[in-house]
Amino acid sequence: MFGRWLGNRGQAGGRGGALAGVQVPRTAGVLSCRVLDPVNEPVQQAEFVLTDSVGRKVTAGEADPFGSLLATVPAGDYRLAVKAEGFTPFHGAATVTEGAHATLGDVTLQVAQPPQLPDPGDWDIEPNHSQIGFTARHIGLARIHGRFNTFAGAVRIADRMEDSAMHVIIDAASIDTNVQMRDDHLRSGDFLDVGRYPTLEFYSERFVHRGGHRWGVTGALTLHGVSRTVTLDTQYLGLGNGLEGETRAACRATTELHREDFTLTWQTMLARGIAVVGPSISIDLDIQIVPRG
């Protein structure tokens, strides 16, 4: 199923082929492989992590458009982990010697069995094990993290997952960045204006399978009295059981919102034209759902 490590102990400066001319420090060597799918096509953007003999990460990255991985590392023993969406991860060992090239050759990733989907029916978001968070840029440098503490939602799982639907309601006043003065400002008319717009709502009836564990959930987000189409880039994590044996399904999802799309235009400029608040907001969701009743 997998290729094997091949040792090429020629000096780095004397190698031919693709590695000719690569400058390698005297105490280092080169490690490489090519990542393929079961029909021998390159797996683009496969992610790899290289750790040393005690488990410390040495380097990480992703494959090029031809599925190739290449790293120059100090001589020593390593563990290589390679993963890609929709494939079973690969783990292997390698020894890199000074001035030499160690190669795994072709590594074939096997297609992973997709996780079991939830049973058809009505499911509720379980708020005690879910979170709706966000990140905003502050003064062009730092990031401010926050979340909404109060929300509720339901998912109707259809016989065909693509025909499913979901509805989420968020209490705008529950915004929490752990700074009272800042939270009060975010609730004011400059931002969320919770007196006029007490809730945020998201409704979707478009679930698109993007392969492997990835789904796109597209729907209408209503924020600050404005509705816009938003797509959640969603990673389905599968089914599990809680402490009382109840069935749970879980996912992670991300998206990015532009404040001006929802008429959230308050801004103050600092010296040198730096904005206090960035134009976009990153949204991160960790969601668990349980069968209704």
N, C-alpha and C positions, 0 to 999 in steps of 0.2 A: 504493500500500500504506500509506503513512504520510501523515498530514496535513502541512501546511507551516506555517512560522512566519508569524504574522500580527502586524503592528506596530500597536499602538494608542498613539499618542503623546500622548494627553490627560494632563493633570496628575493625579497620584495622588489628590489631594483631591477632584477633580471627577469621578471615575469613577462610573458608575452600575452597576446590576446587582449581581452577587455580591460585587464588590470595593468597593462603596460603603461609605465609612466606615473603610476599612483605613488605618491610620496608617503611612506610609512615610517613612523618613528622607530628608532633602533630596537626598543623594547616591546614593540607591538607587532601584531599580525592582522590579517584580513579574514573576515568571516562572511560567507555569502551563501545564498540559495535562491531558487526560483520557485514561486508558489503557483501551482496549477490546480484547476478543477478536474473532476473525473473524466472529462473529455479532452484533457490536455490544453485547455485554454488558460491564459494567464488570469490570475485573480488580482484585479487592480485594487489598490488601496487596502490590501490585507495589512493588518496591524501586527507589529512584532515588539516583543520586550525581551531584552537580554539581561540576565541576572548572573551575578558571580556565584562562587561556591557556597557562600553563606546567605544567599538570597537577596542581596542588595542590587537594585536596578543600576545597570551600567549605561545602557542606552536604549532608546525606543524610537519607533518611526513607523513608516508604512511603505508598502511595495510601490514601485514605479509603474507606469502603464504597461510594462511587459512582465509584471509580476516578480521583478527581481528585488532582492534585499541585499544590502552591502553595508558592512560596518568595519571600521578600523578600531581595534580595542587592544588593551595591554595583554600580553601573553598570560594565559591562565585557563582554568576550567570554567565553562559556562553552561547555563540552561537557556534554551531558546523557546519562547512561546509565540505561536503564530495563530491569529484568529481573524475571521472574516464573517460578515453577516450571512447567515444561512448555511454555514459550514461548521463541522465539528473542529474544535481547536486542536492544534498540533503542539506537542511538547517533545523536545529532544535535547541531547547533551552534545557538547563540543569541547575540544581542546585546541586552543590557539597557541602556536609557538612563535617565537621571535622571528620576524622576517619571512614568515610562511603564510600560505593561503589555505584555510580550511573551508571546504564547501560541502554543503548538504546535497548538492545537485538539485534534482527536481523533487519538490515536496508536493504530494497530491492531497488536497483537502477533500474529505468526504462530505457529501450533502447531509446536513443535520435534519433530524426528524423535527418538524415544527411542534411547538408545545400545544397541548390539548386546549381547545377553545372552551369558554364557558358554555353551559347548557342553555338552550333557548329559554327565555322567560324574562321576568322583571328582576333587576338587581339594583341595589342601593349603594351609593358611595358611603363607605364607613369612615366618618370624619376623624375618629381617634387614631387611625393609622394611615391617614392621608394628609397631604400638605399641598397648598397652592402658594408658591413662592415667586418672588420677582427680584430682579437685580437692575439697578440703574447706575449710570455713570455720574460721578460727582466731581465738579471742577476740572473735568478733563483728565483726572488722574485716578482717583480712588473709585471703588464700587460700594454702593449701599445695598444691603440685602434686606428684604422684608417678606411679609407673608400676610395672608388673610386668615384670621382665626376662626371665622364662622362662615360655613357654607353647607349646602346640601345638594344632592344630585341623584339622578337615576339613569340607568342604562337599560334599554329594552333590547335584549339579544334575540335576533331573528334566527330562523332555521338556517338561513344563509347569512353569514356574518356581515357581508357587505350591505345587507338591508337593515342593519341595526340602527338604533337612534339613541341619543343621550341628551339630557337637559341638566344644566348646572346653574344654581343661583348662589351668588356670593353677597354677603353683607358688606357693603362698601365701608361702613364705619368700623369694621373689625380690622382695618389695615394696621399693621404693627411692624415698625422698624426698630423698636426698642429704645426710641427717643421720643418722649411725650410731646415736646414742642414741635418736632418735625411731623409727628403723626397728626397733631392738630392742624398743622398747615396743609397736609395732604387731604384732610377731610374738608377743608374750607373751599370757598368758591374759586380759589386760584387753581385748584386741582379737581378732586372728585366731586366736590359740591354735594355732599351726602344728604343735605336737607332737601334738595331737588331730585337727586338721583340716588336713592337709598340702596340700590342693588346693581350688581353686574350680572348679566345672564349670557350663557352660551348654549346654543341649541344646534345639534348636528344630526343629520340623517344620511351622511355620506361617509362610509368607511371603505377605504381603498387599501388593498393589500399590496405592499411594495416589495414583498419577498422576505423569506425568513421570518424574523420576529417583528419586522417593521410594518407599520400601518400609517396611513395618513387619514386623520379625522378632520373633515372640513365642515364648518358651520358658521353661523352668524353670532358674533360677539357684540352685545349691546353694552356700551360703556359711556358714561357721561352723556346719555341721551342719544348717542350715535351708534348705528349698527354697521359693522364691517365684516366681510368674509375673512375668516382666519382658518389656517390649517395647522393642526397639532401634529408634529413629527413624533410618532408614538412607537415605543418599544414595548411589546407585550411580553410579560415575564412569566406567564403561565398560571397554573392552579396550585393551591396549597391548602393546608388545614390550619385553623387557629387553635388556641389553647383548649377550647371546648369542642374541638372536632368539627367546627363549622367550615364549610367550603369557602374559599376566598380566591379571587383572581386579582392580579396586580399588573400595573403598567407604569411606565415613566413617559412623560411627554414634554416637549419644549416648543416654543414659538417665540417670535419677536414682534413687538408692537411698536408702531411709530406714534408718538404722542399727538402729533398734529392731525393724524387721521381721525382722532376722537376729540378734536378741538381742545386738547389739553395743552394750551400754548403759553402758559405762564413761563417767564424766563427772566433772569437777571444776569447781566454780563459783568464779569470781573475785569480787572486790568488786562491789557493785551488781547481783549476780545474773547476771553475764555468764558463759556457758558457754565452757569452753576449746575444745571441739570442737563444731562445728555438728551438727544432727540429720540432715542429708542429705549425700550424696556424689554429685557429678556424674561420670559416666563418659564418656570420650571414646575412641573406637577409630578407628584408621587401619589398614585391613587390605588386604593384597594376597594373592591366591591364585594358585596355579599348578597346571596339570594334574598329577595324580599320575604319577610315573614319567617 
